[in-house]
Amino acid sequence: MNRLSSIPQAFVALLILANAFNVKGAERKIQFAEFGKTMNGDTVYRYVLTNSKGVEAVVISYGAALVSLKAPDRNGKSADIVLGYDSLGGYEQDKYFFGATIGRYGNRIASGQFTLDGTVFHLPKNDGPNSLHGGSRGFNKRIWTGVDRSRADAQVLELTYTSQDGEEGYAGTLKVQVTYTLPAEANELRIDYSATTDKDTVVNLTNHSYFNLSGVASQEILEHQLLLRALEFTPVDSTLIPTGELRAVCCGPFDFTKATAIGARINQGDEQLKFGKGYDHNWALERTQKGGLQVAAEVFEPTSGRVLEVLTTEPGIQFYSGNFLDGTVRGKGGQLYGRRTGFCLETQHFPDSPNHPNFPSTVLKPGQVYRSTTVLRLTTRK
């Protein structure tokens, strides 16, 4: 396959035009074009994946970010259901991680440090006293290389990035691959992650899309009905670092074992809700098989009828209710994103795992391959 990001621009228009003439059953090419140039003059590309069922996913090589996901409602009307920006400048200045691939370590690491093999590693503190989502310049601020791996039954975009030894304080040269797959006949976007290292390190990759299934980014997400397949969550301290405890969700505001409106209990006086200014916590998923792909969450938006199922191989999922959006960020179409106008469901290993031996390990050693899969399944309900 050709490396899309290395093809001379003179051929870009011809390649996109050629996509329109693919014969049935042939390889389904991804449309792509330049999205813009960074402040340093680097070219960033925009890739458009489509299927026959009305779903369109747009990904850029900056941060391997999902910038748009269009899906039909119960009446067949399509709308974009993720928050983001219209231009590259928005993503370069972004501090909310809209749609980004997160690494080398998703979520928080306490005090910006951890010990591995007897060595203390120091990370940038970019979230109060802690390190968040890979540091000051994590994978969300890096340029990835795209390759079209499409086949007859799906459009497949492979993005790669090499994180050098010592980058953001982490050990080892880490070779990372993120693959977006949109099947021709199924409304689900699959995200596969893999990585290898030449030194012992820690890895925790995820996607940080903000969803609003109404398709109207000015609306709060508090009426969305959320179900989480989890009986426990990891409570946090005032800086949102897990205490190490696994606490039962039963009967409190963290119990989403039955579909419940996100806003039903979000303003209760629970200490954990006060710490997060709403929901910003990790749930320990109830798994029936180790490492298999299972449904972790389901969200239903009553007005549009859209349903989002999140499947994952990961042991945890971070549910974040958009508490820190403050109405000052101007997104797509000039829309100001207000508080709780988007929610995140970040499939992951637990936050601060390197500092909690009782949590599932995030250590990756030479010769091993890190693998993780997330599927975003889109349907509608009458």
C-alpha positions as CSV (number, residue, x, y, z in Angstrom):
1,M,0.0,0.0,0.0
2,N,1.1,3.6,-0.6
3,R,1.9,5.9,2.3
4,L,-0.8,8.5,1.9
5,S,1.1,11.2,3.7
6,S,4.1,10.8,1.3
7,I,2.2,11.1,-2.0
8,P,2.9,14.3,-4.0
9,Q,0.0,16.7,-3.7
10,A,-0.3,16.9,-7.5
11,F,-1.8,13.4,-7.4
12,V,-4.1,13.9,-4.4
13,A,-7.1,15.2,-6.5
14,L,-6.7,12.4,-9.0
15,L,-6.7,9.7,-6.4
16,I,-9.8,11.1,-4.7
17,L,-11.5,11.3,-8.1
18,A,-10.5,7.7,-8.8
19,N,-12.2,6.6,-5.5
20,A,-15.6,7.4,-7.1
21,F,-15.0,4.8,-9.8
22,N,-14.2,1.8,-7.6
23,V,-16.0,-1.3,-8.9
24,K,-18.2,-3.3,-6.6
25,G,-16.2,-5.8,-4.6
26,A,-12.9,-4.0,-5.2
27,E,-10.7,-2.4,-2.6
28,R,-12.5,0.6,-1.1
29,K,-10.1,3.5,-1.1
30,I,-10.1,6.1,1.6
31,Q,-10.5,9.7,0.5
32,F,-7.8,12.0,1.8
33,A,-6.5,15.6,1.4
34,E,-4.3,18.1,3.2
35,F,-6.0,19.4,6.4
36,G,-3.4,22.1,7.0
37,K,0.1,22.8,8.0
38,T,1.3,23.1,11.6
39,M,3.0,26.2,13.0
40,N,6.3,24.4,12.3
41,G,5.3,23.9,8.6
42,D,4.5,20.2,8.8
43,T,1.7,18.8,6.6
44,V,-1.3,17.2,8.3
45,Y,-3.7,15.0,6.4
46,R,-7.4,14.4,6.7
47,Y,-8.8,10.9,5.9
48,V,-12.5,10.2,5.3
49,L,-13.9,6.7,5.8
50,T,-17.4,6.0,4.6
51,N,-19.7,3.0,4.4
52,S,-23.0,2.1,2.6
53,K,-25.1,2.5,5.8
54,G,-24.7,6.3,6.3
55,V,-21.7,6.4,8.7
56,E,-18.7,8.7,8.0
57,A,-15.6,8.9,10.2
58,V,-13.0,11.6,9.6
59,V,-9.5,11.2,11.1
60,I,-6.5,13.5,10.9
61,S,-2.8,12.6,11.2
62,Y,-2.3,15.2,13.9
63,G,-2.8,13.2,17.1
64,A,-4.4,10.4,15.1
65,A,-7.6,12.2,16.1
66,L,-11.2,11.4,15.3
67,V,-12.5,14.8,14.2
68,S,-15.9,13.8,13.0
69,L,-18.3,10.9,13.3
70,K,-21.6,11.2,11.4
71,A,-24.4,8.7,12.0
72,P,-28.1,8.6,11.1
73,D,-30.8,9.1,13.7
74,R,-34.0,7.0,14.0
75,N,-35.4,8.9,10.9
76,G,-32.3,8.4,8.8
77,K,-31.0,12.0,9.3
78,S,-27.3,12.1,9.7
79,A,-25.4,14.3,12.1
80,D,-21.9,14.7,13.6
81,I,-21.9,13.2,17.1
82,V,-18.4,14.1,18.3
83,L,-17.0,17.5,19.3
84,G,-14.0,19.0,17.7
85,Y,-12.6,21.8,15.5
86,D,-12.9,22.8,11.8
87,S,-9.2,23.7,11.4
88,L,-5.8,22.4,12.4
89,G,-5.2,25.5,14.5
90,G,-7.9,24.4,16.9
91,Y,-6.2,21.0,17.5
92,E,-2.8,22.6,17.9
93,Q,-4.1,24.9,20.7
94,D,-6.6,22.4,22.1
95,K,-6.4,21.6,25.8
96,Y,-9.4,19.3,26.0
97,F,-8.0,16.3,23.9
98,F,-10.9,16.4,21.5
99,G,-11.0,13.1,19.6
100,A,-7.3,12.4,20.2
101,T,-5.3,9.2,20.5
102,I,-3.9,9.4,24.0
103,G,-0.5,8.1,25.0
104,R,2.0,7.1,26.2
105,Y,-0.2,6.8,29.3
106,G,-3.9,7.7,29.2
107,N,-5.3,9.3,32.3
108,R,-3.4,10.5,35.4
109,I,-0.2,9.4,37.1
110,A,0.2,10.8,40.6
111,S,2.8,13.4,41.3
112,G,4.2,12.9,37.8
113,Q,6.3,9.9,38.8
114,F,6.4,6.2,39.1
115,T,9.1,3.5,39.8
116,L,9.9,0.8,37.3
117,D,12.7,-1.8,37.7
118,G,14.0,0.2,40.7
119,T,14.3,3.5,38.7
120,V,12.1,6.5,39.4
121,F,10.7,8.1,36.2
122,H,9.7,11.8,36.3
123,L,7.0,13.1,34.0
124,P,5.7,16.5,33.2
125,K,3.1,17.8,35.7
126,N,0.4,19.2,33.4
127,D,-2.7,18.6,35.6
128,G,-2.0,20.2,39.0
129,P,0.4,18.0,40.8
130,N,-0.1,15.1,38.4
131,S,0.8,14.0,34.9
132,L,-2.2,13.7,32.5
133,H,-2.6,11.9,29.2
134,G,1.1,11.5,28.4
135,G,2.4,14.8,29.5
136,S,2.9,18.3,28.1
137,R,3.2,17.0,24.5
138,G,1.7,13.5,24.4
139,F,0.6,11.5,21.4
140,N,-2.3,14.0,20.8
141,K,0.3,16.6,19.8
142,R,2.3,14.4,17.5
143,I,2.1,13.9,13.7
144,W,1.3,10.3,12.7
145,T,1.9,8.6,9.3
146,G,-1.1,7.2,7.6
147,V,-1.4,4.2,5.3
148,D,-4.6,3.0,3.5
149,R,-5.1,-0.7,4.3
150,S,-8.6,-0.8,2.9
151,R,-10.1,-4.0,1.5
152,A,-13.4,-5.0,-0.2
153,D,-15.4,-5.3,3.0
154,A,-14.0,-2.3,4.9
155,Q,-12.1,0.9,4.8
156,V,-9.0,0.6,7.0
157,L,-6.7,3.5,8.0
158,E,-3.4,2.6,9.7
159,L,-1.6,5.3,11.6
160,T,1.9,4.9,13.1
161,Y,4.1,6.9,15.4
162,T,7.5,6.2,17.0
163,S,7.9,7.7,20.5
164,Q,11.6,8.0,21.2
165,D,13.3,6.8,24.4
166,G,13.0,9.6,27.1
167,E,10.1,11.3,25.4
168,E,8.0,13.0,28.1
169,G,10.1,11.1,30.6
170,Y,9.1,7.6,29.6
171,A,11.7,4.9,29.0
172,G,12.2,3.0,25.7
173,T,11.6,3.6,22.0
174,L,7.9,2.8,21.6
175,K,6.6,1.9,18.1
176,V,2.8,2.5,18.1
177,Q,0.1,1.7,15.6
178,V,-3.5,2.8,15.7
179,T,-5.9,1.3,13.1
180,Y,-9.4,2.7,12.3
181,T,-11.7,0.2,10.5
182,L,-15.2,1.1,9.2
183,P,-16.9,-2.0,7.7
184,A,-18.9,-1.5,4.5
185,E,-22.1,-3.0,5.8
186,A,-21.9,-2.4,9.6
187,N,-22.3,0.8,11.5
188,E,-19.3,0.4,13.9
189,L,-16.0,2.0,14.0
190,R,-13.2,-0.3,15.3
191,I,-10.0,1.1,16.8
192,D,-7.1,-1.3,17.2
193,Y,-4.0,-0.3,19.1
194,S,-0.6,-2.1,19.1
195,A,2.9,-1.2,20.4
196,T,6.3,-2.6,20.9
197,T,9.3,-1.3,23.0
198,D,13.0,-1.9,23.3
199,K,13.0,-1.2,27.1
200,D,10.7,-1.9,29.9
201,T,8.0,0.9,29.9
202,V,4.4,1.5,30.8
203,V,1.7,1.9,28.1
204,N,-2.0,2.8,28.3
205,L,-3.6,4.0,25.0
206,T,-7.1,5.2,24.4
207,N,-9.3,7.6,22.4
208,H,-10.6,10.8,23.9
209,S,-13.7,11.6,21.8
210,Y,-16.4,13.7,23.3
211,F,-19.9,12.4,22.2
212,N,-23.2,14.2,22.0
213,L,-25.6,11.7,20.4
214,S,-28.2,14.4,19.8
215,G,-26.1,15.8,17.0
216,V,-26.6,19.3,18.5
217,A,-23.4,20.3,20.3
218,S,-25.2,23.2,22.2
219,Q,-27.3,20.7,24.1
220,E,-26.3,19.2,27.4
221,I,-25.8,15.5,27.6
222,L,-27.6,15.1,30.9
223,E,-30.6,13.3,29.4
224,H,-28.5,10.7,27.7
225,Q,-29.3,7.3,29.2
226,L,-26.1,5.5,30.3
227,L,-25.5,1.9,31.2
228,L,-22.1,0.7,32.4
229,R,-21.3,-3.0,32.8
230,A,-19.4,-2.5,36.0
231,L,-20.0,-3.4,39.6
232,E,-17.0,-1.4,41.0
233,F,-15.3,1.9,40.4
234,T,-12.0,3.3,41.6
235,P,-12.6,6.3,44.0
236,V,-10.2,9.2,43.8
237,D,-8.7,11.9,46.1
238,S,-9.2,15.6,45.6
239,T,-6.7,15.6,42.7
240,L,-8.5,12.8,40.9
241,I,-5.9,10.2,41.6
242,P,-7.3,6.7,42.6
243,T,-6.9,5.8,46.3
244,G,-6.2,2.2,45.4
245,E,-9.6,1.0,46.6
246,L,-12.2,-0.8,44.4
247,R,-15.6,0.4,45.7
248,A,-19.0,-1.2,44.9
249,V,-21.3,1.0,42.9
250,C,-24.4,-0.5,44.3
251,C,-27.3,1.9,45.0
252,G,-25.3,5.2,44.8
253,P,-24.7,7.8,42.1
254,F,-22.0,5.6,40.5
255,D,-24.4,2.8,39.9
256,F,-25.2,2.6,36.1
257,T,-25.9,-1.1,36.1
258,K,-29.3,-0.1,34.8
259,A,-29.7,2.6,32.2
260,T,-29.9,5.9,34.0
261,A,-29.9,9.5,32.8
262,I,-26.4,11.0,33.2
263,G,-27.9,14.0,35.0
264,A,-30.1,12.1,37.3
265,R,-27.7,12.2,40.3
266,I,-24.8,14.2,39.0
267,N,-25.4,17.1,41.4
268,Q,-25.8,15.0,44.5
269,G,-23.6,15.9,47.5
270,D,-21.4,12.8,47.2
271,E,-17.8,13.6,47.9
272,Q,-16.6,11.8,44.8
273,L,-18.9,13.9,42.6
274,K,-17.5,17.0,44.3
275,F,-13.9,16.0,43.6
276,G,-14.7,15.5,39.9
277,K,-17.2,18.3,39.6
278,G,-19.4,15.5,38.2
279,Y,-18.3,12.2,36.8
280,D,-14.6,11.8,36.0
281,H,-13.9,8.3,37.2
282,N,-12.7,4.9,36.2
283,W,-15.1,1.9,36.4
284,A,-13.7,-1.6,36.7
285,L,-15.5,-3.6,34.1
286,E,-17.3,-6.8,34.8
287,R,-15.5,-9.2,32.5
288,T,-16.7,-12.7,31.6
289,Q,-13.6,-13.6,29.7
290,K,-10.0,-12.3,30.0
291,G,-8.9,-10.0,27.2
292,G,-11.9,-10.7,25.0
293,L,-14.0,-8.0,23.2
294,Q,-17.0,-7.3,25.4
295,V,-19.7,-4.6,25.7
296,A,-18.6,-2.1,28.4
297,A,-21.1,0.7,28.0
298,E,-24.3,1.6,26.2
299,V,-25.7,5.2,25.7
300,F,-29.1,6.1,24.4
301,E,-30.2,9.6,23.4
302,P,-34.1,9.7,23.5
303,T,-34.7,12.6,21.1
304,S,-32.6,11.3,18.1
305,G,-33.0,7.6,19.0
306,R,-29.2,7.1,18.5
307,V,-27.5,4.4,20.5
308,L,-23.8,4.1,21.1
309,E,-22.4,0.8,22.4
310,V,-18.7,0.7,23.4
311,L,-17.0,-2.7,23.3
312,T,-13.4,-3.1,24.6
313,T,-10.7,-5.6,25.6
314,E,-9.6,-3.3,28.4
315,P,-10.3,-3.9,32.1
316,G,-11.6,-0.3,32.7
317,I,-13.5,2.6,31.3
318,Q,-13.3,6.3,32.3
319,F,-16.6,8.0,32.1
320,Y,-16.2,11.8,32.0
321,S,-19.2,14.1,31.8
322,G,-17.6,17.1,30.3
323,N,-17.4,19.0,33.6
324,F,-14.5,21.2,32.6
325,L,-15.9,22.5,29.3
326,D,-16.6,26.1,30.1
327,G,-18.2,27.7,27.1
328,T,-15.0,29.5,26.0
329,V,-13.8,27.0,23.4
330,R,-15.1,27.6,19.9
331,G,-15.5,24.4,18.0
332,K,-17.0,23.3,14.7
333,G,-19.1,25.9,13.0
334,G,-18.1,28.5,15.6
335,Q,-20.1,26.7,18.3
336,L,-19.1,27.4,21.9
337,Y,-18.8,24.2,23.8
338,G,-20.5,24.6,27.2
339,R,-20.3,22.6,30.3
340,R,-21.5,19.0,29.9
341,T,-22.2,19.3,26.2
342,G,-20.1,16.2,25.6
343,F,-19.2,13.0,27.4
344,C,-16.2,10.6,27.1
345,L,-16.0,6.9,27.5
346,E,-12.2,6.2,27.5
347,T,-11.4,2.4,27.4
348,Q,-8.3,1.9,29.4
349,H,-6.2,0.3,32.1
350,F,-6.8,2.0,35.4
351,P,-5.4,5.5,36.2
352,D,-2.1,5.6,38.1
353,S,-1.7,1.9,37.7
354,P,2.2,2.1,37.8
355,N,1.8,3.3,41.4
356,H,-0.8,0.6,42.4
357,P,0.5,-3.0,42.4
358,N,-3.1,-4.3,43.0
359,F,-4.3,-2.7,39.7
360,P,-3.9,-4.6,36.3
361,S,-0.3,-4.0,35.1
362,T,0.5,-1.6,32.3
363,V,4.1,-2.7,32.0
364,L,5.3,-3.6,28.5
365,K,8.6,-5.4,28.0
366,P,10.8,-6.0,24.9
367,G,9.6,-8.9,22.9
368,Q,6.0,-8.3,24.0
369,V,3.2,-6.7,21.9
370,Y,0.7,-4.3,23.5
371,R,-2.7,-4.9,22.0
372,S,-6.0,-3.2,22.7
373,T,-9.3,-3.0,20.8
374,T,-12.3,-0.7,21.1
375,V,-15.4,-0.8,19.0
376,L,-18.0,2.1,18.7
377,R,-21.2,0.4,17.6
378,L,-23.9,2.8,16.3
379,T,-27.6,1.8,16.1
380,T,-31.0,3.5,16.7
381,R,-34.0,2.8,18.9
382,K,-37.6,3.6,18.2
